[in-house]
Amino acid sequence: MDAEDCVQETFLRWHRACESGEAEGIQSPRSYLCTVITRLCIDFLRSARVQREAYVGVWLPEPLVTTYQSNSPTDPEASVEQSESLSLAFLRLLEYLSPLERAVFLLRQVFDFEYDEIATFVQKSADNCRQIMRRARQHLAEHHHHYNVPPQQREQLTYQFIQACTDGNMQGLLTLLADDVEMHSDGGGKVHAALKPIYGADKVARGLLGIMRKAPPEITSRLALVNGHLGIMSYLDGKPYAVLVFSLAGDHIQEIDLVVNPDKLRHIPSLA
């Protein structure tokens, strides 16, 4: 929603430039639009960072939820690079970067702009942008380890995870969780959620089983694609209640991200 606001503001500025005649002197509309949207996003991230310092509990990005179809030839997980750049875990890691580092990294790594173009967008030299890119990669490498897990294996582990949680099977969960697994829960102070990340297989398993015991019995869950990765979408009385997605390392779950903040679920359609 924040991104949509920035895009809308960018085109409003372009529209005003066209009406005033300013656009006639713009040699490259593409460069103009990219410059405006980049600077708007940097300004927003700087203000958002201040807001998140006062955020209650763990902050996670707003999840993008789409329908999942097993063995679908158009499954977004077939595009590993695209799904990785959208994952909640990766977007959360981007918070380690400054707004400028984040802008340069995404423009180069995801959108494949040349450094000369990026330099224009962020008002830095091309050499400076290269240095910023190196720093951003170093910062992310300290916290991020990517493992390419086939969709079929991810689906199997997801079903095993659901079964273990439903049965209250502590040992079954421990078998699925990596020893150094971590779980992040985002309630935003609106609903109950852990205020700090939970680390370690035993604590995470106990936390998950505790969530299951306290969950309303009327909840229904189904598989969904969450930011391009297989996850679990839960509903209460047909309305979005929680989104859970995890990162895998081989045969084990490395990270669990749980979004229950209702403000971050309101864009998800209710069940028909």
Backbone hydrogen bonds, N-H to C=O, Kabsch-Sander energy under -0.5 kcal/mol:
donor,donor_aa,acceptor,acceptor_aa,energy
5,D,1,M,-1.9
6,C,2,D,-1.9
7,V,3,A,-2.4
8,Q,4,E,-2.5
9,E,5,D,-2.3
10,T,6,C,-2.0
11,F,7,V,-2.1
12,L,8,Q,-1.9
13,R,9,E,-2.0
14,W,10,T,-1.9
15,H,11,F,-2.4
16,R,12,L,-2.3
17,A,13,R,-2.2
18,C,14,W,-2.1
19,E,15,H,-2.3
20,S,16,R,-2.2
21,G,17,A,-0.7
22,E,17,A,-0.8
23,A,17,A,-2.1
24,E,21,G,-1.1
25,G,22,E,-1.5
26,I,23,A,-1.5
27,Q,25,G,-0.7
32,Y,28,S,-2.3
33,L,29,P,-2.9
34,C,30,R,-2.5
35,T,31,S,-2.3
36,V,32,Y,-2.4
37,I,33,L,-2.6
38,T,34,C,-2.1
39,R,35,T,-2.2
40,L,36,V,-2.5
41,C,37,I,-2.3
42,I,38,T,-2.3
43,D,39,R,-2.4
44,F,40,L,-2.4
45,L,41,C,-2.8
46,R,42,I,-2.1
47,S,43,D,-1.8
48,A,44,F,-3.3
49,R,45,L,-2.5
50,V,46,R,-1.1
51,Q,47,S,-1.8
52,R,48,A,-2.6
53,E,49,R,-1.2
54,A,50,V,-0.6
54,A,51,Q,-1.2
55,Y,52,R,-1.1
57,G,55,Y,-0.7
58,V,185,S,-0.7
58,V,194,A,-0.6
60,L,58,V,-0.5
65,V,63,P,-0.7
66,T,225,L,-2.5
68,Y,223,L,-0.6
72,S,69,Q,-1.7
75,D,72,S,-1.7
78,A,75,D,-2.3
79,S,76,P,-1.8
80,V,78,A,-1.0
83,S,79,S,-2.4
84,E,80,V,-2.3
85,S,81,E,-1.9
86,L,82,Q,-0.7
86,L,83,S,-0.5
87,S,83,S,-1.0
87,S,84,E,-0.5
91,L,87,S,-2.7
92,R,88,L,-2.5
93,L,89,A,-1.7
94,L,90,F,-1.5
95,E,92,R,-1.4
96,Y,93,L,-2.4
97,L,94,L,-1.7
102,R,98,S,-2.9
103,A,99,P,-2.2
104,V,100,L,-2.5
105,F,101,E,-2.6
106,L,102,R,-2.4
107,L,103,A,-2.5
108,R,104,V,-2.1
109,Q,105,F,-3.3
110,V,106,L,-1.5
111,F,106,L,-2.3
112,D,108,R,-0.5
113,F,107,L,-2.8
118,I,114,E,-2.4
119,A,115,Y,-2.5
120,T,116,D,-1.2
121,F,117,E,-1.9
122,V,118,I,-2.3
123,Q,119,A,-0.9
124,K,119,A,-1.7
129,C,125,S,-2.1
130,R,126,A,-1.9
131,Q,127,D,-1.9
132,I,128,N,-2.3
133,M,129,C,-2.3
134,R,130,R,-2.1
135,R,131,Q,-2.2
136,A,132,I,-2.4
137,R,133,M,-2.4
138,Q,134,R,-2.2
139,H,135,R,-2.5
140,L,136,A,-2.3
141,A,137,R,-2.5
142,E,138,Q,-1.2
143,H,140,L,-1.3
144,H,140,L,-2.1
149,V,147,Y,-0.9
154,R,150,P,-2.2
155,E,151,P,-2.5
156,Q,152,Q,-2.2
157,L,153,Q,-2.4
158,T,154,R,-2.0
159,Y,155,E,-2.3
160,Q,156,Q,-2.1
161,F,157,L,-2.3
162,I,158,T,-2.6
163,Q,159,Y,-2.4
164,A,160,Q,-2.3
165,C,161,F,-2.4
166,T,162,I,-2.6
167,D,163,Q,-2.4
168,G,164,A,-0.7
168,G,165,C,-0.5
169,N,164,A,-2.7
170,M,168,G,-1.2
173,L,169,N,-2.0
174,L,170,M,-2.3
175,T,171,Q,-1.8
176,L,172,G,-1.0
176,L,173,L,-0.6
177,L,173,L,-1.9
178,A,253,I,-2.5
181,V,178,A,-1.8
182,E,254,Q,-1.4
183,M,198,I,-2.5
184,H,256,I,-2.8
186,D,258,L,-2.9
187,G,185,S,-0.7
190,K,187,G,-2.3
191,V,187,G,-1.0
198,I,183,M,-2.4
200,G,181,V,-2.7
201,A,179,D,-1.3
204,V,200,G,-2.4
205,A,201,A,-2.6
206,R,202,D,-2.2
207,G,203,K,-2.2
208,L,204,V,-2.6
209,L,205,A,-2.4
210,G,206,R,-2.0
211,I,207,G,-2.0
212,M,208,L,-2.2
213,R,209,L,-2.0
214,K,210,G,-1.6
215,A,211,I,-1.1
219,I,216,P,-1.6
220,T,235,Y,-2.4
222,R,233,M,-2.1
224,A,231,G,-2.0
225,L,66,T,-2.7
226,V,224,A,-0.7
226,V,229,H,-3.8
227,N,64,L,-3.3
227,N,225,L,-0.7
229,H,226,V,-1.6
231,G,224,A,-3.2
232,I,244,L,-3.3
233,M,222,R,-2.9
234,S,232,I,-0.5
234,S,242,A,-2.9
235,Y,220,T,-3.1
236,L,239,K,-2.7
239,K,236,L,-1.7
241,Y,234,S,-3.0
242,A,234,S,-1.4
243,V,259,V,-2.1
244,L,232,I,-2.7
245,V,257,D,-2.2
246,F,230,L,-0.6
247,S,255,E,-2.2
249,A,252,H,-3.0
252,H,249,A,-1.3
253,I,176,L,-2.7
254,Q,247,S,-2.9
254,Q,252,H,-0.6
255,E,247,S,-1.6
256,I,182,E,-2.4
257,D,245,V,-3.0
258,L,184,H,-3.1
259,V,243,V,-2.9
260,V,186,D,-2.6
260,V,258,L,-0.6
261,N,186,D,-1.6
264,K,261,N,-1.6
265,L,262,P,-1.1
266,R,262,P,-0.8
268,I,265,L,-1.7
271,L,238,G,-2.9
